Amino acid sequence: MAENSTDAPVSSFTSIPVLDYTQSLYPTTKPKFLAQLRDALINVGFLYLKNPPVSNAAQNALTQKGFELFRQPLEKKLEIEMVNSPHFLGYSRLGAEITALKSDHREQFDFATELPAPGPIDSLFCRSKLTSRACDPFHLQWPDETAIPGFRQATEKYLSEVDALSTSFTALIAESLDLPPTAMDGVFDNPQQHKLKLIKYPPPPNQASNGAGFQGVGAHKDSGFLTFLLQATPHRGLEVQNKAGEWVSAPPLPNTFVVNIGRALEALTGGVCTATTHRVSLRQEHFIGNDGKPLGPRYSFPVFQGVSMDLSAENITLVVPDHIRDLVKDDKVKSDAEATFNKMFKTSIGEGTLVARVTSHQDVGQRWYPNVLAEALQGQKDFVSKQ
């Protein structure tokens, strides 16, 4: 991968840094790891995490069961269609999700950590003042076990191991910012609930082979705390935008996760940790292997680590030291982070999350939250008209 340019601004990265998780485990190498992590958090917002503590067995099982799930006939997929769930869990058809006002060329399944009884009936939206619909008892939509034996077990095992990684990595982020390892514990529910997406990107239409590629998923920033991405096939396509506006490729690397910062973490740290715009750009050449043979569809399996839906400005005590905050020289980054904080934590995160979901999955929004959807779409239209 390309080295960073010496005459470009620090924030204009030209490659995604690779950090080796095993270095965080030993006193002799941990300081180097924390320094690399701090640089990635402040200047990039993305990193490859090599040797993540998620077993190959768990990764392989999820990958194989995920492939089996997508091979199911449409009628089996529709048994757990997302439109049946007020909690935005289940199957989305090709083109059903919208990002940056355009349909994404992907189909996907959404699952989540199943909280043990008597946990909150819904950790996503229950306290939203916009609707009571999402306060229906929380449940996941699982595929037919007889059609894909072991799918649920493989999924829950994988989520369990990523949960352990998210806990340890959050502590490392805190330490890299010269905070106690437990400094961020209060921003999460206990137990945490993670969201898992299984995504299939078919090859783009032939006529879509322009310079910008075809929209697998449009340019966006993740809204949560951290994202842990398993790129399950060798396709290129994930691209990250630096502060100069250039798109930097993040191809799959063996034995790594891609980890990126979400808006919630950026807001909580006052812009010290930067949430970076990214997209999946589908080009015909991304679907051809080095041997010249077709690779088939691209598969991507992200886990999204969210923060507590109860979190608001009144109960946030995270204070990043001044000497760390001073490392962020970009005043616009700081002001944007402050604006995001005010927007996200002024009331309840649940409200903002709900609005984002209904605009992304408008079929679900129309069925369960028509008034919220109408208001959100009007807001989008008003925003575009002012540009």
N, C-alpha and C positions, 0 to 999 in steps of 0.2 A: 504494500500500500504506500501511497505517496507520503513523503515527509512534510511536516508543516513548513510553510514558507517563512524565511527569516525576516522578510521585510513586510509581511502582512500583519494587520492587527492581531493581537493574541486571540481575539474572539473569532477570527476568520479561519477556523480550522480547515484543513484539507484532508484529514483522515480521522477515523474514529479510534480512540485509544483502546488498547487491549490491556486489561488488568488480570493478573493471575490470583484467583481467590486464595490459593494455598499460601501465598505470601502473607496473608492477613492472620495466619494461624500461629506464626512463630515470632517471638520477640525481636529476633535479629532482622527480619524482613518486613515486619508490620509497619514501621515508620515510613519506609519507601512506598508501601502500598497506600497508606493514608495520604501521602503527599500526591501520588498519582490520582487518587480518588478525588481529592480536593480540586485538582486542576481540571479533571473531567467534569465535575459538578459545576464549576464556575464558568469554564470557557467553552464547553461543548454541549453538555446536557445529555449525551449518549456515551455509552461505552460497551465494549465487549467484555464479558466476565468469563474468563477461561477457568476450566476445572471447577465449575459450580458444584456445590454439595447437593446435587440432585442426581440420583443414581442413573446409570445408563439403562438399567432394567426398567425403571419408572418411565424414562423418556421413550424407550423403545416400545413399551407396552401402550403408552398413550398414542404414539405415532401410528402403530399398527391398528389399534382400535379406531382411531380417527379416520384412517383410510377406509376401513370397513364401513364406518358410518356413512361416509360420503358415497360409497358404492351402493347403498341401499336404494331401492326404487323410490320414486317421488312419493308414492302414496304412503310409504313407511315414514319418510321424513315429515310429511304433513301431519302425521299423528301427533307430533310435538311442535307444530308450527308456532312461532313466537306470537302471532296475533291472538292465540288462545290464552296468553299469559299477561296479566297486568303488571308483571315484574320484569318484562322484557327478557325472558329466558326461553330458549328453544330455537327452532329452525327458522332461518331467513332465506328466502329464495334468492337466486341470482338477480342482482340489481335492486333488491328491496331496500337496502340501506343507502342513505343519502349523506354525503360529506361535501362541504363547501358548495352546497346547492346543486350537486350533480350526483347521479346514481353511481354507486361503486360496482365494478365488474367483479363480483365475488359472491359466493354463497357461504353461509356460516351457521354454526350452532353456538349458542351461549349457554354456559352452565355456571354454577357458583358453589362456593362452600356451603354445605348444608349445616346450618347451625343447630346445635343440640337443644332439645326441649329442656327447660321452658324459656328459650331465648326469645328475643324480640320477634314479634310476628312478621316484621319486615324491617330490615336494617337499611333499606335504600330510601324509601319515600314516606314512611308512615307518618312522620311529623310534618310533612308538607302541608301548608295551609291551602294549597291550590286544589286539593282533592282528597277525598277519603277513600277513593277506589283502591289505591295501592295499599291500604291497610287491611285488605283481605288476607287471610292466613297465608303465610309464605310457603311455597312449595316449588320444587324443581320439576321440570319435565325431562324424564329420562327415556331413552329409546327402549324399545321392546327387548328385554333381556334374552328372549328366545331367539331373536334375530341376530343379536351381537352378544353372545355370552361373554361375560367378564368386562363389558365396557364400563359399567359404573364403578367396579372395583379398581380398574386401571385409572380412571379419572380421579377418583377420590385419593388414591395413593399418590398420584402426581401432585395434586393440589396440596396434600399434606406435606410433601417434601419441599415444594415451593414456599409454603407457609413458613417452614423452619428457615429457609434461606432468606425470606423477606424480613424475618425478625433479626437475624444476625447481620444482614446487610444494612438495615436501618440503624443498628447500633454503630456500625462502621462509619456510616455517613455522619452521625452525630460526633464521633471521635475525630473525623477528618475536619470538622468545623470547630474543634477544640471545645466540644461540649461533652458532658458525661454520657456514657453509652445509653443510659436510660432516658435521656432528655426528651426524646420524641414519643415515649410510650403513651403519654396521655392523649395523643391525637387519634388513637385507634380504639375500636371496640375490642372487647375481650370476651370470646374469641373473635379474631378478625374474620371478615368474610371477603374472599377473593373472587373475582370474576374470570372465568376461562372462556376464551373464544377459540373455536376450531374453524379455520378459514381455508377455503379452497378458491384459488384464482385460476380460472380456465385461461387458455391462450386468448389473446385479444383478437377481435375481428381483423381480417387481412387488411382492410382499408384503414385500420387505425395505426399504421406504422409510421406516424409522423415523429418529428424530433423530440417532442415532449412526452411521447408515449401515450398509452391509453390509461385512463384512471382506474387503477385497481382499488385504491382508496385515496381520496383527495387530500390535499395539504391540510394539516391540522396539528394541534398539540393535544396530547392526552390530558384528561381533566383530573386524574387521580394523583396518587402519591408517587408510586413507581410502577413501571411496566417491565415484566420479565418475559422476553420473547424467545421461543424456540423456533428457529427457522428449520422446518422439518425436511426440506428438499433443497437441492443445490442451486435453485434459481436466484439470479440477481433480481433487483426490482425495488428493494427498500432504499430510499434516498432521504438524506438529512440535509436541511438547509442551514448554511452558516450565516453569519451576520453580514457578509458581503452579498447575500442573495444567491450564492452558488449552491448547486445540489451535489452533495457528496455521497457516493455509493456506500452502502453498508451490506456487502454480500455475506452469505453464510460462511462462517469459519468453523472448522472442526472443534468439537468439545467446548462450545461457548454458548452463552445466552447473550442476547442484546438487552441491555438495561437502559431505560431512559426515564428522565425526570418528567413528572406531570405538573400541571398548573397548581395543584394544591401544595406540593412541596415547594415550588417556586414562591408561592404567596406566603407560606409559613416562614420561609427564611428571608423574606424581604428582597428576593431576587438574587440571593447568593447562589442558590441552586437554580439553574436556568432550564426552563422547559423549551424545547427546541421543535420547530416545525419540521414535519416529516410527511412522507407520502409513499405509496407503492405505485410505481410507474411500470406498466406492462408494455414491453416491446417484443416483437417477434423473436429477436435474437436471444432474449432471456429464456426462451423455451427450447433452445437447442443446446445440447451438451457439447463438451469439447471434442467428442468423437463424431460430431455432426448429426447425431440422432436426436429425435424429439425427446424432451424430458417429461412431457405430460404436464398436468396441472401443477401450479405452485401451491404448497401447503405451509401455513404459518399458524403457530399456536401461542398467542400471548396470554399472560396472566396479569390482570390489573389489580394492584393493591390500592384500595381506597382508604379514606379516613372516616372517622365516625360521622354519621349523618347528624348527630347531635352537636357537633363542634361549632362553636360560634366565637366571636371576638372576645366575649366576656370570660371564656374559660380556656383561653390559649395563653400559656406562660412561656413559650419558647422565645428565648432571647439570644440571638447570635452575637458573639463578642465583636466589639468594634474593629479589632485588628483583622478579623475575617471579613466583615462587611466592607472594609476599606479596600479589599482586593477587587471588588467590583467597581470598575472605574466608569462604567456606562450609566449616567444618570437616568437615561430613558428606561433602562432595564429596571432600575430601582423604582421609578415612578409607575411603570407598568405593573410591577409586582405588587405595589401598594394598592393600585386600582383593582387588581385581581383579588387581593385579600379582602378589600372592602366589599366587593361584589359577592365573593364566595361565602364569607363568614359573617356578613352583616346580620343575616337572619339564620337560615338553615341551609346546609349544603344540599339537603334533600330537594329543595325547590329548584335550584339550579341544575341539579342532576336530572330531575324529571323533565325540565324544559329541553335539555340537550337530547334526552332519549326520544321524546315525542317528535322532535324535528328530524332525527336520524332515522327513526322507524315510524313513518307516518301512518302506516296501516294499523300498527298497534295503537298509536295515538288517537286515530280516528275512532277506533272501537271503544277504548277505555277512557280516553281523556279528550273528547272533542273540543271542549271549551279552551283547554290549555293549548291544544294544537292550533286552533284558530288564532288565538292571541299571539302565539309564538311566530306563526307564519306572517302575520301582519307586521310584527316587529321586524322580521327579516326583510320584508318588502320595503318598509319605511327606511331601514338602514341602507339598502341598496340604492334607493331613490335619491339619497343624500350624497352618494359618492360621486 
